[in-house]
Amino acid sequence: MKRSPLKALLLIFCFLFLPSSLWAVQEGQQLIPFQGTDLNGNPIDLTQSIGAKPVMLVFWASWCPSCRAEVPKINSQVEKYKSQGLEVVGVNVGYNDSVEKARKFAQKNKMAYPSYFDTNGQVTAKYNLIGVPTIVLADKHGVVRFRNFMTPDISQENFARLSAE
């Protein structure tokens, strides 16, 4: 594949002179859907969920101790709100990780939600992560209402707002 010097210069300019937060999906913006399979080979299709129910994306890595600490908190949210429509999807960032390590991490930590392995980093790049864990929570309409490095403590009242028409 031939690389264009002009494209390379444009990319360098963008990285040096435009703040990376301009590219990141921030609060008030729409989730970016993706499709694939989870660590067990089951399909994941966010195009089916965005606009229909609240969605929480959990970006993580098997080598991340903070990610391990967040799993029980996220599992608690899954247990509390899944029956009310919350969809939680993990995204292993794929950086310095493998599907095997990710699968072992998910099993050992008893992750109660499916997880996608971002082999090429395409999903991770769309969300322009600075670190893991990063939690992105969107309302029923796909509008991001929370983005942070820790799991939100969602009250029943807040969940009702996320689910509202």
N, C-alpha and C positions, 0 to 999 in steps of 0.2 A: 504494500500500500504506500503510495507516494504522499508525503506530508507537505503541506503548503507552508512556506516561510511566513507568509502574510497571516495565516490562521494562527501560527505559533506566536507571532508578535502580538496579535489581538488578544489571545489568551493571557499572555504575560501581562499586558496592560491591564486587563480586567482584574487579574489577581492582585496586582500591585496597587491599583488606584481606586477600585470600587470596593466598598466594605462588603465582606462576605455575608453580612446579615441581610443585604438586599436580595440575595438569592434564596435565603432560608424561608421556609414556610413558617410564618409568624402568626401570633394571635390575630384573629379577624380575617385571615386568609383561608382559602379552601384547601382541604387535604388533597394530596396528589395520589390518585388510585394506582394500584399495581396488581398484577396477577402472578401466580406461580404455584408452587407446592410447598407444604410445610415439611418439617424434618421427618415426618412419617409418610410422606408421599401423598398426602391429602391436598386437594385444591384449596387455594386461597384466592379470592377474587374481591377486592375492595370495591370494585365498580358496583357490586350487588349491595353493599352495605352503606356506602356514602350516599346520603340523601334519604336513607330509610331508617337509620338507627344511629345512636352515638357510637363512636369508634375511638378506641385508645390504641395507639401504636407505642410499642416499647422497644426502643433500640438498645441492643446489648451485645456483649461479647463474653465468651466463656472464661477469659483471663481477667475479667473485671470484678474485683471484690465488692464494689458498690452495687453492681448488677445482681450479684448473689443476695445481697442484703435487701434489695427491693422486691425480689420474687414473692416472699410471703405477703407483703403489702399488696402487690398486684393480685395475687391469688385471692386475697380477701375481697378485693373489689369485684373480681370475677364471680366469686361465690355470692356476693350480695346483689349484684346487678345483672348478671348474665340472663337470668330468667325474665328480667324486665327489658331486655333488648340490647344491653351493652355488648359490643363486639370488641374483644381484645386480641391483638395480633402482635406477636413479638417479631422483631427483625434483627437477626444476628448480622452485624455490620460486615462480617466476612474478613475484616482486616486482621491479619496475624492469627487466623482461626481456621478451623476445618469443620466440615459437616459432622465428622465423627466426634470431635470435641464438643461441638454445639449440642449434638444429640445426647451425649453423656451428661453434659451440664443440665440440660432440660430434664432428663430422667432423675438425676441425683437430687436436684432442687425441687422436683415435683411441680414443674410449671403446669398450671391448670389452663393454659391457653396455647394455641398453635403458634409456631414460630417459623418464619421464612429465613432461609440462609441467603444472604445477598452476595452471591458469588462474585459478581463483577462490580459490586459497589454502586450500581445504578440507582437503587432506591435510596440508599444512604446519601448519595450525592444530591438527589432531588431535595432532600430535607436539610442539606448542608450542616451536618452535625459538627459540633465542636468537641464533644466527648460523649462517653456512655457512662451510665445509662442516660438516655434522653427519653422523656415521656411526652407524647403529643396526644391531647384529648380534644376531639371534635364533637360538636353537637349533632343532632339528627340530620341537619342540613349540610354537614360536611365542613362547617366553619370551625376553625381551630379556636378553642376557648382556653387552652392551657398548654404551655410548652415549658418544661423545666427538667432538672436533673433528678428529681425525686417524684415519687408517686403522689398524686393529689389525694387528699382526704375528702372524698366525695360524700356530702350529706344527701339524705333523701330529697331535700328541697332542691339542692343543686342538680341532682340527677333528673328531677322533674323538669327543670329548666333546659337541660341538655336534650330531653326527649320531647319538648313541646313543639307543637305545629308551628 
